């Protein structure tokens, strides 16, 4: 995220599609963004699941300031999300895949 932030244009944002059937990754990205002094908004959508091959969508947008994401910051479907202080931030030297699996099993699809 530090590299993305460094290369980010003024008033730019990083958008990450984090949908996954087995891992809860939105909180991972939010934590990494927070560790790099960025705010994050999460979009989760689960409508139209009418068969076993359609899954929910999760997207995280991270930016330096609210103004960088415009109307998205005040949208009803994009939720500004704070990092979970109990969840260790993933780095190049640390990840917790089992924790991401557990969160998906515990919380289900959002």
Sine and cosine of phi, psi and omega as CSV:
sin_phi,cos_phi,sin_psi,cos_psi,sin_omega,cos_omega
0.00,0.00,-0.55,0.84,0.02,-1.00
-0.88,0.48,-0.63,0.78,0.02,-1.00
-0.92,0.39,-0.70,0.71,0.04,-1.00
-0.86,0.51,-0.71,0.70,-0.02,-1.00
-0.88,0.47,-0.66,0.75,0.01,-1.00
-0.88,0.47,-0.61,0.79,-0.05,-1.00
-1.00,0.02,-0.15,0.99,-0.06,-1.00
-0.92,0.39,0.72,-0.70,0.06,-1.00
-0.92,0.40,0.41,-0.91,0.11,-0.99
-0.82,0.58,0.67,-0.74,-0.04,-1.00
0.89,0.46,0.43,0.90,0.04,-1.00
-1.00,-0.05,0.15,-0.99,0.00,-1.00
-0.61,-0.79,0.44,-0.90,0.08,-1.00
-0.97,-0.24,0.79,-0.61,-0.01,-1.00
-0.90,-0.44,0.79,-0.61,0.01,-1.00
-0.79,-0.61,0.82,-0.57,0.09,-1.00
-1.00,0.09,0.90,-0.43,-0.12,-0.99
-0.87,-0.49,0.35,0.94,0.04,-1.00
-0.88,0.48,0.68,-0.73,0.01,-1.00
-0.34,-0.94,0.72,-0.70,-0.01,-1.00
-0.93,0.36,-0.46,0.89,-0.17,-0.99
-0.89,-0.45,-0.32,0.95,-0.06,-1.00
-0.85,-0.52,0.65,-0.76,0.13,-0.99
-1.00,-0.05,0.96,-0.27,-0.14,-0.99
-0.94,-0.33,-0.21,0.98,-0.02,-1.00
-0.86,0.50,-0.70,0.71,-0.02,-1.00
-0.92,0.39,-0.46,0.89,0.06,-1.00
-0.91,0.42,-0.75,0.66,0.00,-1.00
-0.91,0.41,-0.66,0.75,0.03,-1.00
-0.86,0.50,-0.68,0.73,0.01,-1.00
-0.90,0.43,-0.67,0.74,0.02,-1.00
-0.91,0.41,-0.68,0.74,0.03,-1.00
-0.89,0.46,-0.70,0.71,0.01,-1.00
-0.87,0.50,-0.65,0.76,0.03,-1.00
-0.90,0.44,-0.31,0.95,0.02,-1.00
-0.95,-0.32,0.42,0.91,0.06,-1.00
0.83,0.55,0.69,0.73,0.07,-1.00
-0.84,-0.54,0.48,-0.88,0.07,-1.00
-1.00,-0.07,0.41,-0.91,-0.01,-1.00
-0.70,-0.71,0.55,-0.84,0.10,-1.00
-0.82,-0.57,0.69,-0.73,-0.05,-1.00
-0.90,-0.43,0.71,-0.71,0.10,-1.00
-0.90,-0.43,0.82,-0.57,0.07,-1.00
-0.78,-0.63,0.75,-0.66,-0.04,-1.00
-0.70,-0.72,0.71,-0.71,-0.06,-1.00
-0.67,-0.74,0.40,0.92,-0.01,-1.00
-1.00,0.10,0.37,-0.93,0.08,-1.00
0.97,0.23,0.29,0.96,0.04,-1.00
-0.98,0.18,1.00,0.08,-0.05,-1.00
-0.97,-0.25,0.05,1.00,0.14,-0.99
-0.45,-0.89,0.14,-0.99,-0.14,-0.99
-0.95,0.33,-0.13,0.99,-0.04,-1.00
-0.97,-0.26,0.17,0.98,0.06,-1.00
-0.92,-0.39,0.81,-0.59,-0.09,-1.00
-0.83,-0.56,0.25,-0.97,-0.01,-1.00
-0.92,0.40,0.34,-0.94,0.02,-1.00
-0.90,-0.43,0.71,-0.70,0.08,-1.00
-0.74,-0.68,0.74,-0.67,-0.01,-1.00
-0.70,-0.72,0.63,-0.78,0.06,-1.00
-0.86,-0.51,0.76,-0.65,0.11,-0.99
-0.92,-0.39,0.80,-0.60,0.01,-1.00
-0.85,-0.53,0.66,-0.75,-0.03,-1.00
-0.48,-0.88,0.23,-0.97,0.00,-1.00
-0.94,0.35,-0.68,0.74,-0.09,-1.00
-0.68,-0.73,0.35,-0.94,0.05,-1.00
-0.82,0.57,-0.67,0.74,-0.06,-1.00
-0.88,0.48,-0.41,0.91,-0.02,-1.00
-0.93,0.38,-0.34,0.94,0.00,-1.00
-0.93,-0.36,0.09,1.00,0.09,-1.00
0.85,0.53,-0.72,-0.69,-0.07,-1.00
-0.90,0.44,-0.39,0.92,0.01,-1.00
-0.83,0.56,-0.57,0.82,-0.05,-1.00
-0.89,0.45,-0.44,0.90,-0.01,-1.00
-0.93,-0.36,0.20,0.98,-0.01,-1.00
-0.95,0.33,0.49,-0.87,0.06,-1.00
-0.98,0.20,-0.34,0.94,-0.06,-1.00
-0.99,-0.15,-0.31,0.95,0.08,-1.00
-0.98,-0.19,0.87,-0.49,-0.09,-1.00
-0.97,-0.24,0.87,-0.49,0.10,-1.00
-0.90,0.45,0.79,-0.61,-0.15,-0.99
-0.81,-0.58,0.79,-0.61,0.05,-1.00
-1.00,0.03,0.46,-0.89,0.05,-1.00
-0.92,0.39,0.56,-0.83,0.07,-1.00
-0.99,0.12,0.92,-0.40,-0.07,-1.00
-0.92,0.39,-0.29,0.96,0.03,-1.00
-1.00,0.08,-0.15,0.99,-0.05,-1.00
-0.97,-0.23,0.88,-0.47,-0.02,-1.00
-0.90,0.43,0.67,-0.74,-0.03,-1.00
-0.96,0.29,0.73,-0.68,0.07,-1.00
-0.95,0.32,0.64,-0.76,0.04,-1.00
-0.70,-0.71,-0.06,-1.00,0.09,-1.00
-0.89,0.46,-0.44,0.90,-0.06,-1.00
-0.98,-0.21,-0.08,1.00,-0.06,-1.00
-0.55,-0.83,0.72,-0.69,0.20,-0.98
-0.53,-0.85,0.36,-0.93,-0.02,-1.00
-0.72,-0.69,0.98,0.20,-0.04,-1.00
-0.90,0.44,-0.64,0.77,0.01,-1.00
-0.89,0.46,-0.58,0.81,0.07,-1.00
-0.90,0.44,-0.64,0.77,0.04,-1.00
-0.92,0.40,-0.60,0.80,0.07,-1.00
-0.91,0.41,-0.73,0.69,0.00,-1.00
-0.85,0.53,-0.73,0.68,-0.01,-1.00
-0.87,0.48,-0.63,0.78,0.03,-1.00
-0.91,0.42,-0.68,0.73,0.02,-1.00
-0.92,0.38,-0.65,0.76,-0.04,-1.00
-0.94,0.34,-0.72,0.69,-0.13,-0.99
-1.00,-0.10,-0.27,0.96,-0.06,-1.00
0.95,0.33,-0.17,-0.99,0.03,-1.00
-0.99,0.15,0.69,-0.72,-0.01,-1.00
-1.00,-0.01,0.00,0.00,0.00,0.00
